[in-house]
Amino acid sequence: MVFTLPSQTTTPLEPLGFSVPSKEYLVKQFVGKKLKDCRTPRLVVDRSVVKRNCEHIAAVGAKSGKKIRVHIKTHKTIEATEIQLDSAKTDAIVVSTLAEAYYVINSHLVSSGKLKDVLFGFPVSPDRFDDVYHLSTKVEKFCIFIDHDQTLDALEAYCQQRFGEGGAPKLNVYMKVECGNERAGAAINNDDSVNLARRLTTSPLLNVVGLYTHAGHSYASRDTNAAVNFLKSERDAALAYKKFLADNGVLFENISIGATPTVMAAGLVDSSELEGITELHAGSFVLNDRQQLATQLLDESGLAVTVLCRVASRYPERGSFLMDGGALGFSKDPAPQGGFGDIVGKPHWKLNKLAQEHSIVTEVPLEEFKHVNVGDVFRIVPNHCCLTAACYEFFLIIEENGDEVVDIWVPVRGW
Ligand SMILES: Cc1ncc(COP(=O)(O)O)c(C=O)c1O
């Protein structure tokens, strides 16, 4: 098919074309301050927990004998990416936006040799090819996802127009395949998928890296057994996919599987259970949250993120009080435990209601209510670390559950 190319859109080309708050300025403002003296709502990240969470994933990689690829979408910062690379012992990441790719590729992480392999983990649309080819020149290996042959039609049309016959440099590509998550990925037992796989592996424009699955549905795990079952079914789906293609004459070597629950589960099984899998990828494990707690694959010591909120008013007649935060401080993502967060040290209080800027805490026993005053600050464990972190233009960093700011991390936003 001859594809009519859309115009190219641009992510912030170098230097970043949209503003990222100045870390230098924020460090001067905040480092050394007590959390209670900071404007709320704010996202607080415990750097020592981030490091330990990454060390745990490195141990999973070592035990299973698999390469680890870490997702950076949870935090979108250079600092946490560096901890992930150092402590999870890898040089490979996944990004969910091209803005994230620009941010880390333009940082010292590439020039220092720590970051070598960047996967844009979202099926690429044809308006972004300019950015993809540009980024491919900036890091040792830049990979994309393709899961539909229209994308390949578009890529061929783009390369013909931009580079002429035979002139295009090769792009690294993973074929994204469906493993039960039903979000992105080409279907198994389908002629179109075989056709796509054949075109990918024979295209002069591409270097095929492997198959990639993402088990987002494993967030439904409510205990370690369930997570291990999700891991096994993701493994089986990926291996069945490889066999399905091989039976149709198309050979793929590498298989990357993962999501935080299935990679945590990979640490619980014998390495023989992962035969045929070459890479494990995960992201949320860096910060963790109530959704991850609900899987029972970790305990509170793995929680690296809280939202700092301040009491703005109190309503004793309703047994409730009002804090800042709101939907713009937490997101409205649910968790199996119900409500929007756990108030640290107050497990029986409920954060059940959010409006744009309002957080309503209810079910506070009268005896305890007497001690809640306007201006008090609380820390709340959010439901979903990725969406909550995305609410903030910078993060307050602490160490070992301390109450003093030791650094500021600035995430990149936008697409
Ligand atoms: C393509 C891809 N890979 C890996 C991950 C990491 O998953 P998790 O955050 O569950 O570890 C995600 C998360 O959405 C993803 O979209």
Ligand as a Chemical Component Dictionary entry (heavy atoms), coordinates in Angstrom:
data_LIG
# 
_chem_comp.id                   LIG 
_chem_comp.type                 NON-POLYMER 
_chem_comp.pdbx_formal_charge   0 
_chem_comp.three_letter_code    LIG 
# 
loop_
_chem_comp_atom.comp_id 
_chem_comp_atom.atom_id 
_chem_comp_atom.alt_atom_id 
_chem_comp_atom.type_symbol 
_chem_comp_atom.charge 
_chem_comp_atom.model_Cartn_x 
_chem_comp_atom.model_Cartn_y 
_chem_comp_atom.model_Cartn_z 
_chem_comp_atom.pdbx_ordinal 
LIG C1 C1 C 0 5.661 -1.054 27.080 1  
LIG C2 C2 C 0 5.824 -1.116 28.559 2  
LIG N1 N1 N 0 6.840 -1.818 29.082 3  
LIG C3 C3 C 0 7.025 -1.890 30.409 4  
LIG C4 C4 C 0 6.181 -1.248 31.286 5  
LIG C5 C5 C 0 6.470 -1.314 32.764 6  
LIG O1 O1 O 0 5.407 -1.830 33.489 7  
LIG P1 P1 P 0 5.337 -1.661 35.071 8  
LIG O2 O2 O 0 5.244 -0.205 35.344 9  
LIG O3 O3 O 0 4.173 -2.450 35.481 10 
LIG O4 O4 O 0 6.587 -2.226 35.615 11 
LIG C6 C6 C 0 5.100 -0.506 30.770 12 
LIG C7 C7 C 0 4.159 0.173  31.646 13 
LIG O5 O5 O 0 3.122 0.644  31.274 14 
LIG C8 C8 C 0 4.925 -0.438 29.375 15 
LIG O6 O6 O 0 3.941 0.282  28.831 16 
# 
loop_
_chem_comp_bond.comp_id 
_chem_comp_bond.atom_id_1 
_chem_comp_bond.atom_id_2 
_chem_comp_bond.value_order 
_chem_comp_bond.pdbx_ordinal 
LIG C1 C2 SING 1  
LIG C2 N1 SING 2  
LIG C2 C8 DOUB 3  
LIG N1 C3 DOUB 4  
LIG C3 C4 SING 5  
LIG C4 C5 SING 6  
LIG C4 C6 DOUB 7  
LIG C5 O1 SING 8  
LIG O1 P1 SING 9  
LIG P1 O2 DOUB 10 
LIG P1 O3 SING 11 
LIG P1 O4 SING 12 
LIG C6 C7 SING 13 
LIG C6 C8 SING 14 
LIG C7 O5 DOUB 15 
LIG C8 O6 SING 16 
# 
